[in-house]
């Protein structure tokens, strides 16, 4: 199978939303949990694609299966993604001003009789309060953070490492020396994956927050 990694574009949003849903329960599919399957992507993926990068300091790359026909590229060709922000505080400010307000109108805090699952309501609560600001302990390591998700069919084949390599090269080009991320505490496989790649715990932060010093990164080989 042949894959291409390229920068993310706005036309990729349906695919990213799908991947976010299919990995949204600690790495497993969250499809059974939602009546509104778009919610995980709206919270954790799409703002990195749709907010103006000059304001939110966002970036991203996608893993594309070259064998998928062109007509399916908007949903089925993309098998994974990595997104992030080089300036986390700028990203938080941009989402507070230009992302969460519209979603709060679209998804009222109270359902008014609409059937919602517990998972839906949890995300809607998140949209209304906004995610917690990044810890100062994390920002002391780096202003940059990231998220990465891959479908199970391309996991354990080196593509996650390759995507991170693209992010590393992008951040190095901006003069940034480290990047951090948060991991669902239930997803021990993901924590082990990051540890193997050189991510380490952050002093003063919970153990599900990890950082990578970019000068330790060696470009991986794809088998």
N, C-alpha and C positions, 0 to 999 in steps of 0.2 A: 504494500500500500504506500502511496505517495502523498505526502502532506506538505503544505506551505504555511509558513508563519508570516503574517503581514499586519500592518497597523489596523486597528479597529476603525470602522466607519459607522455612521448612523444607520445604514441599512442592515447592520448586524444585530439590531436590538432584539428582534424576535428570537433569534438563535441564542443570544446571551440570556434572555429571560427564560427560555426553555432549559438551558443548562443549569441555571441557578435553581430552578424548580426540581430538576432531576437529581440534584446533589444537595438539596436544601435541608435534609434531615440528618445532620452530622455525617455528610458524605453519601447518604442514601436518598432515594427519591422521596420528595415531599408531596407528590401528586395526591395520595389519599388524604392528606391533611387539609387540603384547601378547596373551597368553592371559588376563590379568587386566585387562580394559579399565577397571576402576574405579580403578586405582592412581593415575593422574595427578590425578584429581579429589580423591581422598582426601588427597593431598599438598598440593595448591595451591588448592583451592576450598572443599571442604565444611567444613573447620574454621571458616571465616569465617561459615558459615551455622548450624552446629549447636552450636558452643560458646556458652555464655551470654554475651551481649554485655556484661553488667555486670562480667564477670570478664576477658574477652579484649579488650574495647574494640573490638569488630568492628562493621562496617557493610557494606551492599552494596545494589546496585540492579541490576535486570534489564531488558532490552529485550524487549518482548512484541509479537508479531505479532497484531494484533487480528482478523485474518481466519481464524486457526486455530480450528477447533471446540473447544468447551469440553472434550470428552473427550480431546483430545490436548494439553491445556495442560501436563501434567506433564512432557512430553518434547519436544514439537515446537514449541510456541508461542514459547518463549524462544530468542532468536537471539543474545544476547550478555549479558555481565554485567561488572560492576565490583565488586570486594570489597576490603576493606582493614581496617586496624586503626589507630585513633588513637593508641594507645600500644603501640609495637612490643615493648618489653620485657615488658609485661603479656601481650601475645599469646603471646610465646615461652614465658613461664612457664605460661600456661594450657594450651598444647598439650603441653608437657612433662609436666604433671600429669594432664591429662584427655583427651588425644587419642592421642598416640603409644603409650602403654602397651597399650591395647586392640588397636591395630592390630598390635603386635608379637606378640601372642598369636594373632591371626587369620592373620598371615602370618609363620610362623617363619623365622628367618634361613636355615636349611638346609631344603631342599625335601623330604627323605626320599622321594625317588623321583618326586615331582610334577614334571611337565614345566613349566619356566618359560623364557621367552625372556630374552635378555640385558637387554632393557628392563625386564621384570618384576623381575629380580633387582636391577637398579640402583635401582629404586624401593624394593624391600624393604630393601636396604641403607640407603637414606635413612631409611626409617621407623625402623630400629633405632638409627641413630646420631643421628638428628634433623638437620634443616637447620642449616647454620652460623648462629650468632648474627649479627644485623645488625651491620655495621661501625660503630664509633664515629663515623667520618667521615660516615656517613649520618644517624645520630641527632643529630649536631651541626647538621645542616640542618633536620631535622624528626623528631619522634617518630612520625609517621604514614607508613605505606607502603600500597601498593595493588597489585592485579593486575587486568588487564582482558583479556577475550577476546571476540571476535566471530566468528561463522561467516562464511565467505567471501561468502555471498550478501548480507550487509548491510555488508560492508566498502566503503571508499571512497565512502560516501554521507553522511558526516557524523555517523553515529550513535556512533562511538567518541568523537568530540569532545563530543557531547551527553552521553554517559554520564560522561565526565570532568567536565563541567560540573556534573552532579548531585553528584558527589563533592566538587568544589570548594566548592559551596554548603554541603554538609553539614559539611565541615571548617571552613569560615569560621565557621559557627554555633557551633563548639566553641572558637573562638578560636585555631585552628591556622593558621599562616602559610605552610606549604609541605608537600609530599608527595613521596615518592620511590618508585621502583620498580626492579626488576631485569629485564633483557631477555636472552634467549638470544643469545649472541654471534653465532650463525649467522643470526639474523633481522635482517638489515640493513634490510629494509623497515620493520620495527617501529621501529627506531632512527631512521630518517628521519622517520617519522610523528610520533614524540614530539618530535623537534627542531623540526619545523614548528609544533608546538603550544606551544613555548616551554620545553620541558624542556632542562636543561643538565647537563653533567657535574658530578660532585661531587669537590671537591678531596680528594685522599688516597684515592680509591676507583677501582676499575677503570672503564673507559669504558662498560661495559654497565649501570652504575648511574647513574640520572639523576633529577633533582629538578625540581619545578615550584614557583616562588614564586607563591603564590595571588594576590598583588596585581597580577600581570601578566596574569591571565586575563581574556579578554573572551568573553562568552557567544556561542557560534557560532550561525550560522543553518543550518537544515536545508533543503537544496535539493529 
